[in-house]
Amino acid sequence: MNRTELEQKILELLTEEFPEVDFQSSDSLVDDGLLDSLTITGIIAALSMEFGIAIPYEEIIEENFNSISGLAGLVEKLQN
C-alpha cells in the first residue's frame, strides 16, 4: 500500500468512526482543538485494530495526530 492509499484508508476509517470530525479541513487537528483526549484514544484504538500496530506512549504527540498525513506517517513507521 503506497502512502496515498494509506492516507485514504485512514481517512475513510476515521471518518466512519468519528463523523463529527472533519479530518480534511485542518492540518492542526490537535492544535485547533478538533480532537480531544477521548477522540485521540479512539483513534489509537481504531488504528491499532485496523493495522495491527501498537502505538507507544512516546508517539502520542501533536505532530503525529494533527493531520491524516501525520497519522499515515506514524502507521508507516510502526509497520516497518
PyMOL Python script that loads the backbone (N, CA, C, O; Angstrom):
from pymol import cmd

cmd.read_pdbstr("""\
ATOM      1  N   MET A   1       0.848  -1.175   0.000  1.00  0.00           N
ATOM      2  CA  MET A   1       0.000   0.000   0.000  1.00  0.00           C
ATOM      3  C   MET A   1       0.897   1.243   0.000  1.00  0.00           C
ATOM      4  O   MET A   1       1.748   1.406   0.874  1.00  0.00           O
ATOM      5  N   ASN A   2       0.694   2.113  -0.992  1.00  0.00           N
ATOM      6  CA  ASN A   2       1.509   3.324  -1.024  1.00  0.00           C
ATOM      7  C   ASN A   2       0.954   4.370  -0.057  1.00  0.00           C
ATOM      8  O   ASN A   2      -0.109   4.186   0.536  1.00  0.00           O
ATOM      9  N   ARG A   3       1.692   5.465   0.090  1.00  0.00           N
ATOM     10  CA  ARG A   3       1.341   6.486   1.087  1.00  0.00           C
ATOM     11  C   ARG A   3      -0.045   7.086   0.819  1.00  0.00           C
ATOM     12  O   ARG A   3      -0.817   7.294   1.755  1.00  0.00           O
ATOM     13  N   THR A   4      -0.362   7.360  -0.436  1.00  0.00           N
ATOM     14  CA  THR A   4      -1.658   7.948  -0.782  1.00  0.00           C
ATOM     15  C   THR A   4      -2.792   6.983  -0.424  1.00  0.00           C
ATOM     16  O   THR A   4      -3.812   7.398   0.126  1.00  0.00           O
ATOM     17  N   GLU A   5      -2.614   5.711  -0.732  1.00  0.00           N
ATOM     18  CA  GLU A   5      -3.627   4.701  -0.397  1.00  0.00           C
ATOM     19  C   GLU A   5      -3.785   4.565   1.118  1.00  0.00           C
ATOM     20  O   GLU A   5      -4.896   4.403   1.622  1.00  0.00           O
ATOM     21  N   LEU A   6      -2.669   4.633   1.834  1.00  0.00           N
ATOM     22  CA  LEU A   6      -2.702   4.546   3.286  1.00  0.00           C
ATOM     23  C   LEU A   6      -3.460   5.734   3.872  1.00  0.00           C
ATOM     24  O   LEU A   6      -4.306   5.559   4.750  1.00  0.00           O
ATOM     25  N   GLU A   7      -3.162   6.934   3.392  1.00  0.00           N
ATOM     26  CA  GLU A   7      -3.865   8.130   3.863  1.00  0.00           C
ATOM     27  C   GLU A   7      -5.357   8.024   3.592  1.00  0.00           C
ATOM     28  O   GLU A   7      -6.170   8.387   4.442  1.00  0.00           O
ATOM     29  N   GLN A   8      -5.724   7.526   2.407  1.00  0.00           N
ATOM     30  CA  GLN A   8      -7.141   7.384   2.042  1.00  0.00           C
ATOM     31  C   GLN A   8      -7.826   6.372   2.958  1.00  0.00           C
ATOM     32  O   GLN A   8      -8.952   6.599   3.399  1.00  0.00           O
ATOM     33  N   LYS A   9      -7.155   5.262   3.243  1.00  0.00           N
ATOM     34  CA  LYS A   9      -7.729   4.233   4.111  1.00  0.00           C
ATOM     35  C   LYS A   9      -7.934   4.773   5.530  1.00  0.00           C
ATOM     36  O   LYS A   9      -8.966   4.520   6.152  1.00  0.00           O
ATOM     37  N   ILE A  10      -6.950   5.513   6.033  1.00  0.00           N
ATOM     38  CA  ILE A  10      -7.055   6.112   7.367  1.00  0.00           C
ATOM     39  C   ILE A  10      -8.191   7.136   7.391  1.00  0.00           C
ATOM     40  O   ILE A  10      -8.972   7.179   8.342  1.00  0.00           O
ATOM     41  N   LEU A  11      -8.281   7.956   6.347  1.00  0.00           N
ATOM     42  CA  LEU A  11      -9.345   8.960   6.269  1.00  0.00           C
ATOM     43  C   LEU A  11     -10.717   8.292   6.291  1.00  0.00           C
ATOM     44  O   LEU A  11     -11.610   8.722   7.022  1.00  0.00           O
ATOM     45  N   GLU A  12     -10.884   7.243   5.493  1.00  0.00           N
ATOM     46  CA  GLU A  12     -12.170   6.531   5.453  1.00  0.00           C
ATOM     47  C   GLU A  12     -12.501   5.915   6.811  1.00  0.00           C
ATOM     48  O   GLU A  12     -13.630   6.025   7.287  1.00  0.00           O
ATOM     49  N   LEU A  13     -11.523   5.270   7.429  1.00  0.00           N
ATOM     50  CA  LEU A  13     -11.719   4.639   8.730  1.00  0.00           C
ATOM     51  C   LEU A  13     -12.139   5.663   9.783  1.00  0.00           C
ATOM     52  O   LEU A  13     -13.110   5.456  10.510  1.00  0.00           O
ATOM     53  N   LEU A  14     -11.398   6.768   9.854  1.00  0.00           N
ATOM     54  CA  LEU A  14     -11.659   7.755  10.900  1.00  0.00           C
ATOM     55  C   LEU A  14     -12.930   8.555  10.637  1.00  0.00           C
ATOM     56  O   LEU A  14     -13.609   8.965  11.578  1.00  0.00           O
ATOM     57  N   THR A  15     -13.255   8.779   9.373  1.00  0.00           N
ATOM     58  CA  THR A  15     -14.492   9.483   9.036  1.00  0.00           C
ATOM     59  C   THR A  15     -15.701   8.637   9.445  1.00  0.00           C
ATOM     60  O   THR A  15     -16.718   9.164   9.895  1.00  0.00           O
ATOM     61  N   GLU A  16     -15.571   7.325   9.281  1.00  0.00           N
ATOM     62  CA  GLU A  16     -16.651   6.415   9.688  1.00  0.00           C
ATOM     63  C   GLU A  16     -16.772   6.354  11.213  1.00  0.00           C
ATOM     64  O   GLU A  16     -17.876   6.374  11.757  1.00  0.00           O
ATOM     65  N   GLU A  17     -15.634   6.280  11.890  1.00  0.00           N
ATOM     66  CA  GLU A  17     -15.624   6.170  13.351  1.00  0.00           C
ATOM     67  C   GLU A  17     -15.993   7.483  14.049  1.00  0.00           C
ATOM     68  O   GLU A  17     -16.646   7.479  15.093  1.00  0.00           O
ATOM     69  N   PHE A  18     -15.568   8.599  13.463  1.00  0.00           N
ATOM     70  CA  PHE A  18     -15.751   9.916  14.092  1.00  0.00           C
ATOM     71  C   PHE A  18     -16.350  10.900  13.086  1.00  0.00           C
ATOM     72  O   PHE A  18     -15.673  11.830  12.647  1.00  0.00           O
ATOM     73  N   PRO A  19     -17.625  10.695  12.720  1.00  0.00           N
ATOM     74  CA  PRO A  19     -18.232  11.539  11.679  1.00  0.00           C
ATOM     75  C   PRO A  19     -18.324  13.022  12.069  1.00  0.00           C
ATOM     76  O   PRO A  19     -18.484  13.881  11.201  1.00  0.00           O
ATOM     77  N   GLU A  20     -18.225  13.320  13.357  1.00  0.00           N
ATOM     78  CA  GLU A  20     -18.317  14.709  13.807  1.00  0.00           C
ATOM     79  C   GLU A  20     -17.032  15.507  13.569  1.00  0.00           C
ATOM     80  O   GLU A  20     -17.027  16.730  13.711  1.00  0.00           O
ATOM     81  N   VAL A  21     -15.942  14.817  13.207  1.00  0.00           N
ATOM     82  CA  VAL A  21     -14.655  15.487  12.984  1.00  0.00           C
ATOM     83  C   VAL A  21     -14.385  15.572  11.486  1.00  0.00           C
ATOM     84  O   VAL A  21     -14.447  14.566  10.780  1.00  0.00           O
ATOM     85  N   ASP A  22     -14.087  16.774  11.006  1.00  0.00           N
ATOM     86  CA  ASP A  22     -13.709  16.960   9.599  1.00  0.00           C
ATOM     87  C   ASP A  22     -12.195  16.836   9.490  1.00  0.00           C
ATOM     88  O   ASP A  22     -11.462  17.813   9.649  1.00  0.00           O
ATOM     89  N   PHE A  23     -11.743  15.621   9.215  1.00  0.00           N
ATOM     90  CA  PHE A  23     -10.302  15.352   9.187  1.00  0.00           C
ATOM     91  C   PHE A  23      -9.600  16.010   8.015  1.00  0.00           C
ATOM     92  O   PHE A  23      -8.378  16.158   8.037  1.00  0.00           O
ATOM     93  N   GLN A  24     -10.342  16.409   6.990  1.00  0.00           N
ATOM     94  CA  GLN A  24      -9.724  17.018   5.810  1.00  0.00           C
ATOM     95  C   GLN A  24      -9.573  18.530   5.926  1.00  0.00           C
ATOM     96  O   GLN A  24      -8.831  19.139   5.155  1.00  0.00           O
ATOM     97  N   SER A  25     -10.269  19.141   6.881  1.00  0.00           N
ATOM     98  CA  SER A  25     -10.311  20.604   6.923  1.00  0.00           C
ATOM     99  C   SER A  25      -9.102  21.239   7.591  1.00  0.00           C
ATOM    100  O   SER A  25      -8.907  22.450   7.493  1.00  0.00           O
ATOM    101  N   SER A  26      -8.283  20.433   8.272  1.00  0.00           N
ATOM    102  CA  SER A  26      -7.227  21.021   9.082  1.00  0.00           C
ATOM    103  C   SER A  26      -5.974  20.163   9.082  1.00  0.00           C
ATOM    104  O   SER A  26      -6.041  18.935   9.033  1.00  0.00           O
ATOM    105  N   ASP A  27      -4.841  20.827   9.137  1.00  0.00           N
ATOM    106  CA  ASP A  27      -3.562  20.149   9.342  1.00  0.00           C
ATOM    107  C   ASP A  27      -3.077  20.381  10.773  1.00  0.00           C
ATOM    108  O   ASP A  27      -1.915  20.139  11.100  1.00  0.00           O
ATOM    109  N   SER A  28      -3.988  20.852  11.611  1.00  0.00           N
ATOM    110  CA  SER A  28      -3.667  21.057  13.029  1.00  0.00           C
ATOM    111  C   SER A  28      -4.874  20.664  13.879  1.00  0.00           C
ATOM    112  O   SER A  28      -5.414  21.461  14.646  1.00  0.00           O
ATOM    113  N   LEU A  29      -5.273  19.404  13.711  1.00  0.00           N
ATOM    114  CA  LEU A  29      -6.463  18.882  14.393  1.00  0.00           C
ATOM    115  C   LEU A  29      -6.361  19.005  15.907  1.00  0.00           C
ATOM    116  O   LEU A  29      -7.336  19.365  16.567  1.00  0.00           O
ATOM    117  N   VAL A  30      -5.193  18.710  16.461  1.00  0.00           N
ATOM    118  CA  VAL A  30      -4.995  18.811  17.905  1.00  0.00           C
ATOM    119  C   VAL A  30      -4.855  20.280  18.298  1.00  0.00           C
ATOM    120  O   VAL A  30      -5.509  20.752  19.227  1.00  0.00           O
ATOM    121  N   ASP A  31      -3.992  20.991  17.577  1.00  0.00           N
ATOM    122  CA  ASP A  31      -3.731  22.400  17.901  1.00  0.00           C
ATOM    123  C   ASP A  31      -4.994  23.252  17.824  1.00  0.00           C
ATOM    124  O   ASP A  31      -5.162  24.188  18.605  1.00  0.00           O
ATOM    125  N   ASP A  32      -5.881  22.929  16.885  1.00  0.00           N
ATOM    126  CA  ASP A  32      -7.122  23.701  16.723  1.00  0.00           C
ATOM    127  C   ASP A  32      -8.243  23.228  17.653  1.00  0.00           C
ATOM    128  O   ASP A  32      -9.342  23.782  17.635  1.00  0.00           O
ATOM    129  N   GLY A  33      -7.962  22.202  18.466  1.00  0.00           N
ATOM    130  CA  GLY A  33      -8.952  21.716  19.417  1.00  0.00           C
ATOM    131  C   GLY A  33     -10.030  20.836  18.807  1.00  0.00           C
ATOM    132  O   GLY A  33     -11.066  20.607  19.433  1.00  0.00           O
ATOM    133  N   LEU A  34      -9.802  20.335  17.581  1.00  0.00           N
ATOM    134  CA  LEU A  34     -10.793  19.477  16.940  1.00  0.00           C
ATOM    135  C   LEU A  34     -10.775  18.057  17.505  1.00  0.00           C
ATOM    136  O   LEU A  34     -11.765  17.332  17.403  1.00  0.00           O
ATOM    137  N   LEU A  35      -9.649  17.661  18.098  1.00  0.00           N
ATOM    138  CA  LEU A  35      -9.541  16.340  18.715  1.00  0.00           C
ATOM    139  C   LEU A  35      -9.329  16.512  20.211  1.00  0.00           C
ATOM    140  O   LEU A  35      -8.418  17.218  20.642  1.00  0.00           O
ATOM    141  N   ASP A  36     -10.181  15.858  21.002  1.00  0.00           N
ATOM    142  CA  ASP A  36      -9.961  15.843  22.447  1.00  0.00           C
ATOM    143  C   ASP A  36      -9.306  14.519  22.835  1.00  0.00           C
ATOM    144  O   ASP A  36      -9.092  13.653  21.986  1.00  0.00           O
ATOM    145  N   SER A  37      -8.999  14.370  24.093  1.00  0.00           N
ATOM    146  CA  SER A  37      -8.266  13.176  24.528  1.00  0.00           C
ATOM    147  C   SER A  37      -9.065  11.897  24.290  1.00  0.00           C
ATOM    148  O   SER A  37      -8.484  10.861  23.967  1.00  0.00           O
ATOM    149  N   LEU A  38     -10.375  11.955  24.443  1.00  0.00           N
ATOM    150  CA  LEU A  38     -11.205  10.778  24.209  1.00  0.00           C
ATOM    151  C   LEU A  38     -11.173  10.373  22.735  1.00  0.00           C
ATOM    152  O   LEU A  38     -11.096   9.187  22.414  1.00  0.00           O
ATOM    153  N   THR A  39     -11.234  11.363  21.841  1.00  0.00           N
ATOM    154  CA  THR A  39     -11.174  11.078  20.404  1.00  0.00           C
ATOM    155  C   THR A  39      -9.802  10.516  20.032  1.00  0.00           C
ATOM    156  O   THR A  39      -9.709   9.582  19.235  1.00  0.00           O
ATOM    157  N   ILE A  40      -8.754  11.075  20.598  1.00  0.00           N
ATOM    158  CA  ILE A  40      -7.406  10.578  20.319  1.00  0.00           C
ATOM    159  C   ILE A  40      -7.270   9.128  20.778  1.00  0.00           C
ATOM    160  O   ILE A  40      -6.663   8.311  20.086  1.00  0.00           O
ATOM    161  N   THR A  41      -7.832   8.808  21.942  1.00  0.00           N
ATOM    162  CA  THR A  41      -7.815   7.429  22.431  1.00  0.00           C
ATOM    163  C   THR A  41      -8.551   6.516  21.453  1.00  0.00           C
ATOM    164  O   THR A  41      -8.100   5.402  21.183  1.00  0.00           O
ATOM    165  N   GLY A  42      -9.675   6.979  20.926  1.00  0.00           N
ATOM    166  CA  GLY A  42     -10.432   6.208  19.935  1.00  0.00           C
ATOM    167  C   GLY A  42      -9.662   6.015  18.648  1.00  0.00           C
ATOM    168  O   GLY A  42      -9.707   4.942  18.048  1.00  0.00           O
ATOM    169  N   ILE A  43      -8.954   7.049  18.219  1.00  0.00           N
ATOM    170  CA  ILE A  43      -8.131   6.959  17.002  1.00  0.00           C
ATOM    171  C   ILE A  43      -7.030   5.918  17.205  1.00  0.00           C
ATOM    172  O   ILE A  43      -6.767   5.104  16.320  1.00  0.00           O
ATOM    173  N   ILE A  44      -6.393   5.950  18.366  1.00  0.00           N
ATOM    174  CA  ILE A  44      -5.345   4.973  18.670  1.00  0.00           C
ATOM    175  C   ILE A  44      -5.909   3.558  18.593  1.00  0.00           C
ATOM    176  O   ILE A  44      -5.294   2.669  18.004  1.00  0.00           O
ATOM    177  N   ALA A  45      -7.075   3.354  19.188  1.00  0.00           N
ATOM    178  CA  ALA A  45      -7.701   2.027  19.172  1.00  0.00           C
ATOM    179  C   ALA A  45      -8.053   1.599  17.747  1.00  0.00           C
ATOM    180  O   ALA A  45      -7.801   0.457  17.361  1.00  0.00           O
ATOM    181  N   ALA A  46      -8.633   2.509  16.968  1.00  0.00           N
ATOM    182  CA  ALA A  46      -9.031   2.184  15.594  1.00  0.00           C
ATOM    183  C   ALA A  46      -7.822   1.835  14.728  1.00  0.00           C
ATOM    184  O   ALA A  46      -7.851   0.854  13.984  1.00  0.00           O
ATOM    185  N   LEU A  47      -6.761   2.635  14.825  1.00  0.00           N
ATOM    186  CA  LEU A  47      -5.560   2.373  14.026  1.00  0.00           C
ATOM    187  C   LEU A  47      -4.875   1.084  14.471  1.00  0.00           C
ATOM    188  O   LEU A  47      -4.371   0.324  13.643  1.00  0.00           O
ATOM    189  N   SER A  48      -4.858   0.843  15.775  1.00  0.00           N
ATOM    190  CA  SER A  48      -4.229  -0.374  16.301  1.00  0.00           C
ATOM    191  C   SER A  48      -4.935  -1.613  15.774  1.00  0.00           C
ATOM    192  O   SER A  48      -4.285  -2.572  15.358  1.00  0.00           O
ATOM    193  N   MET A  49      -6.264  -1.598  15.792  1.00  0.00           N
ATOM    194  CA  MET A  49      -7.032  -2.742  15.321  1.00  0.00           C
ATOM    195  C   MET A  49      -6.937  -2.907  13.805  1.00  0.00           C
ATOM    196  O   MET A  49      -6.764  -4.019  13.307  1.00  0.00           O
ATOM    197  N   GLU A  50      -7.052  -1.803  13.080  1.00  0.00           N
ATOM    198  CA  GLU A  50      -7.055  -1.857  11.609  1.00  0.00           C
ATOM    199  C   GLU A  50      -5.703  -2.300  11.042  1.00  0.00           C
ATOM    200  O   GLU A  50      -5.647  -3.077  10.090  1.00  0.00           O
ATOM    201  N   PHE A  51      -4.622  -1.801  11.633  1.00  0.00           N
ATOM    202  CA  PHE A  51      -3.299  -2.023  11.043  1.00  0.00           C
ATOM    203  C   PHE A  51      -2.421  -2.978  11.863  1.00  0.00           C
ATOM    204  O   PHE A  51      -1.276  -3.235  11.490  1.00  0.00           O
ATOM    205  N   GLY A  52      -2.948  -3.503  12.973  1.00  0.00           N
ATOM    206  CA  GLY A  52      -2.186  -4.453  13.776  1.00  0.00           C
ATOM    207  C   GLY A  52      -0.924  -3.858  14.368  1.00  0.00           C
ATOM    208  O   GLY A  52       0.123  -4.505  14.398  1.00  0.00           O
ATOM    209  N   ILE A  53      -1.023  -2.629  14.836  1.00  0.00           N
ATOM    210  CA  ILE A  53       0.140  -1.951  15.412  1.00  0.00           C
ATOM    211  C   ILE A  53      -0.156  -1.585  16.860  1.00  0.00           C
ATOM    212  O   ILE A  53      -1.313  -1.521  17.275  1.00  0.00           O
ATOM    213  N   ALA A  54       0.902  -1.349  17.616  1.00  0.00           N
ATOM    214  CA  ALA A  54       0.793  -0.804  18.969  1.00  0.00           C
ATOM    215  C   ALA A  54       1.437   0.573  18.916  1.00  0.00           C
ATOM    216  O   ALA A  54       2.573   0.719  18.465  1.00  0.00           O
ATOM    217  N   ILE A  55       0.708   1.578  19.378  1.00  0.00           N
ATOM    218  CA  ILE A  55       1.236   2.945  19.349  1.00  0.00           C
ATOM    219  C   ILE A  55       1.814   3.254  20.730  1.00  0.00           C
ATOM    220  O   ILE A  55       1.073   3.406  21.701  1.00  0.00           O
ATOM    221  N   PRO A  56       3.156   3.346  20.809  1.00  0.00           N
ATOM    222  CA  PRO A  56       3.777   3.610  22.106  1.00  0.00           C
ATOM    223  C   PRO A  56       3.456   5.018  22.606  1.00  0.00           C
ATOM    224  O   PRO A  56       3.215   5.938  21.824  1.00  0.00           O
ATOM    225  N   TYR A  57       3.460   5.156  23.921  1.00  0.00           N
ATOM    226  CA  TYR A  57       3.127   6.427  24.577  1.00  0.00           C
ATOM    227  C   TYR A  57       3.920   7.599  23.998  1.00  0.00           C
ATOM    228  O   TYR A  57       3.370   8.680  23.786  1.00  0.00           O
ATOM    229  N   GLU A  58       5.212   7.385  23.742  1.00  0.00           N
ATOM    230  CA  GLU A  58       6.067   8.490  23.267  1.00  0.00           C
ATOM    231  C   GLU A  58       5.703   8.959  21.856  1.00  0.00           C
ATOM    232  O   GLU A  58       6.161  10.019  21.428  1.00  0.00           O
ATOM    233  N   GLU A  59       4.890   8.191  21.128  1.00  0.00           N
ATOM    234  CA  GLU A  59       4.458   8.595  19.786  1.00  0.00           C
ATOM    235  C   GLU A  59       3.127   9.373  19.816  1.00  0.00           C
ATOM    236  O   GLU A  59       2.662   9.854  18.783  1.00  0.00           O
ATOM    237  N   ILE A  60       2.529   9.489  20.993  1.00  0.00           N
ATOM    238  CA  ILE A  60       1.262  10.213  21.108  1.00  0.00           C
ATOM    239  C   ILE A  60       1.582  11.694  21.307  1.00  0.00           C
ATOM    240  O   ILE A  60       1.494  12.235  22.409  1.00  0.00           O
ATOM    241  N   ILE A  61       1.956  12.320  20.196  1.00  0.00           N
ATOM    242  CA  ILE A  61       2.336  13.741  20.193  1.00  0.00           C
ATOM    243  C   ILE A  61       1.534  14.464  19.114  1.00  0.00           C
ATOM    244  O   ILE A  61       1.050  13.849  18.164  1.00  0.00           O
ATOM    245  N   GLU A  62       1.404  15.764  19.276  1.00  0.00           N
ATOM    246  CA  GLU A  62       0.606  16.571  18.344  1.00  0.00           C
ATOM    247  C   GLU A  62       1.003  16.339  16.896  1.00  0.00           C
ATOM    248  O   GLU A  62       0.142  16.187  16.030  1.00  0.00           O
ATOM    249  N   GLU A  63       2.293  16.312  16.633  1.00  0.00           N
ATOM    250  CA  GLU A  63       2.818  16.152  15.267  1.00  0.00           C
ATOM    251  C   GLU A  63       2.224  14.932  14.562  1.00  0.00           C
ATOM    252  O   GLU A  63       1.949  14.978  13.363  1.00  0.00           O
ATOM    253  N   ASN A  64       2.026  13.842  15.306  1.00  0.00           N
ATOM    254  CA  ASN A  64       1.504  12.611  14.718  1.00  0.00           C
ATOM    255  C   ASN A  64      -0.015  12.617  14.565  1.00  0.00           C
ATOM    256  O   ASN A  64      -0.550  11.846  13.769  1.00  0.00           O
ATOM    257  N   PHE A  65      -0.717  13.464  15.305  1.00  0.00           N
ATOM    258  CA  PHE A  65      -2.174  13.435  15.315  1.00  0.00           C
ATOM    259  C   PHE A  65      -2.818  14.691  14.723  1.00  0.00           C
ATOM    260  O   PHE A  65      -4.045  14.793  14.701  1.00  0.00           O
ATOM    261  N   ASN A  66      -2.026  15.637  14.251  1.00  0.00           N
ATOM    262  CA  ASN A  66      -2.562  16.888  13.715  1.00  0.00           C
ATOM    263  C   ASN A  66      -3.192  16.739  12.341  1.00  0.00           C
ATOM    264  O   ASN A  66      -3.973  17.596  11.926  1.00  0.00           O
ATOM    265  N   SER A  67      -2.863  15.656  11.619  1.00  0.00           N
ATOM    266  CA  SER A  67      -3.372  15.514  10.251  1.00  0.00           C
ATOM    267  C   SER A  67      -3.398  14.043   9.845  1.00  0.00           C
ATOM    268  O   SER A  67      -2.776  13.190  10.478  1.00  0.00           O
ATOM    269  N   ILE A  68      -4.126  13.780   8.784  1.00  0.00           N
ATOM    270  CA  ILE A  68      -4.143  12.431   8.208  1.00  0.00           C
ATOM    271  C   ILE A  68      -2.739  12.050   7.752  1.00  0.00           C
ATOM    272  O   ILE A  68      -2.322  10.902   7.906  1.00  0.00           O
ATOM    273  N   SER A  69      -2.024  12.997   7.202  1.00  0.00           N
ATOM    274  CA  SER A  69      -0.649  12.747   6.763  1.00  0.00           C
ATOM    275  C   SER A  69       0.233  12.336   7.943  1.00  0.00           C
ATOM    276  O   SER A  69       1.032  11.407   7.831  1.00  0.00           O
ATOM    277  N   GLY A  70       0.087  13.025   9.064  1.00  0.00           N
ATOM    278  CA  GLY A  70       0.853  12.683  10.260  1.00  0.00           C
ATOM    279  C   GLY A  70       0.523  11.290  10.761  1.00  0.00           C
ATOM    280  O   GLY A  70       1.408  10.531  11.153  1.00  0.00           O
ATOM    281  N   LEU A  71      -0.777  10.959  10.744  1.00  0.00           N
ATOM    282  CA  LEU A  71      -1.199   9.626  11.168  1.00  0.00           C
ATOM    283  C   LEU A  71      -0.671   8.547  10.235  1.00  0.00           C
ATOM    284  O   LEU A  71      -0.259   7.478  10.684  1.00  0.00           O
ATOM    285  N   ALA A  72      -0.684   8.829   8.931  1.00  0.00           N
ATOM    286  CA  ALA A  72      -0.159   7.866   7.958  1.00  0.00           C
ATOM    287  C   ALA A  72       1.341   7.640   8.173  1.00  0.00           C
ATOM    288  O   ALA A  72       1.822   6.510   8.087  1.00  0.00           O
ATOM    289  N   GLY A  73       2.064   8.708   8.449  1.00  0.00           N
ATOM    290  CA  GLY A  73       3.495   8.588   8.738  1.00  0.00           C
ATOM    291  C   GLY A  73       3.750   7.734   9.971  1.00  0.00           C
ATOM    292  O   GLY A  73       4.681   6.930   9.998  1.00  0.00           O
ATOM    293  N   LEU A  74       2.914   7.914  10.994  1.00  0.00           N
ATOM    294  CA  LEU A  74       3.041   7.132  12.212  1.00  0.00           C
ATOM    295  C   LEU A  74       2.770   5.655  11.931  1.00  0.00           C
ATOM    296  O   LEU A  74       3.526   4.790  12.373  1.00  0.00           O
ATOM    297  N   VAL A  75       1.706   5.368  11.205  1.00  0.00           N
ATOM    298  CA  VAL A  75       1.362   3.971  10.876  1.00  0.00           C
ATOM    299  C   VAL A  75       2.487   3.340  10.066  1.00  0.00           C
ATOM    300  O   VAL A  75       2.903   2.216  10.346  1.00  0.00           O
ATOM    301  N   GLU A  76       2.983   4.066   9.056  1.00  0.00           N
ATOM    302  CA  GLU A  76       4.095   3.548   8.234  1.00  0.00           C
ATOM    303  C   GLU A  76       5.299   3.192   9.097  1.00  0.00           C
ATOM    304  O   GLU A  76       5.880   2.115   8.970  1.00  0.00           O
ATOM    305  N   LYS A  77       5.656   4.114   9.970  1.00  0.00           N
ATOM    306  CA  LYS A  77       6.825   3.929  10.837  1.00  0.00           C
ATOM    307  C   LYS A  77       6.654   2.700  11.732  1.00  0.00           C
ATOM    308  O   LYS A  77       7.591   1.921  11.910  1.00  0.00           O
ATOM    309  N   LEU A  78       5.460   2.531  12.291  1.00  0.00           N
ATOM    310  CA  LEU A  78       5.233   1.432  13.221  1.00  0.00           C
ATOM    311  C   LEU A  78       5.052   0.089  12.520  1.00  0.00           C
ATOM    312  O   LEU A  78       5.226  -0.960  13.141  1.00  0.00           O
ATOM    313  N   GLN A  79       4.708   0.111  11.243  1.00  0.00           N
ATOM    314  CA  GLN A  79       4.576  -1.139  10.488  1.00  0.00           C
ATOM    315  C   GLN A  79       5.933  -1.662  10.039  1.00  0.00           C
ATOM    316  O   GLN A  79       6.073  -2.851   9.754  1.00  0.00           O
ATOM    317  N   ASN A  80       6.930  -0.793   9.973  1.00  0.00           N
ATOM    318  CA  ASN A  80       8.265  -1.202   9.489  1.00  0.00           C
ATOM    319  C   ASN A  80       9.166  -1.696  10.588  1.00  0.00           C
ATOM    320  O   ASN A  80      10.310  -2.070  10.327  1.00  0.00           O
TER     321      ASN A  80
END
""", "prot")
cmd.dss("prot")
cmd.show_as("cartoon", "prot")
cmd.util.cbc("prot")
cmd.orient("prot")
